[in-house]
């Protein structure tokens, strides 16, 4: 257990940050799941709309330091490719 006041404060800060970051990641996952559900259903237009909604959330996660920039770029790229493949199929 923390003995100093500064260590106790750090624990409080960490708990708050952890809760915020968990919520941010959960929000991102929800948006990505909507895109994936539309892709699975074969609805190209819905998937495109869902991706356009998900992109700002993913970028916000990068800006807040919750996710790595390359990870987000890779996810957006892969989702875009899957949506584009729906048109060809």
Helices and strands as residue ranges (DSSP letters): H 5-41, H 44-63, H 69-88
